Amino acid sequence: MAIDKEVKTLGINMQKEMVDELEKRADSMHIATSKYCKIILTQWLSSGKKLKLEEQ
């Protein structure tokens, strides 16, 4: 099996509550959490919308 050089793995740490919500949403769609994250990130990037980041 060839490894695609255009693919990278991204690992992030986030609060448990956020992970639980992502897992719940992915489970409701019967897909892996990583697949769900990829879908929502792809849709956001495709939208061209910007996020406003501020310190809290």
Secondary structure as UniProt FT lines:
FT   TURN            5..6
FT   HELIX           16..28
FT   TURN            29..30
FT   HELIX           33..47
//
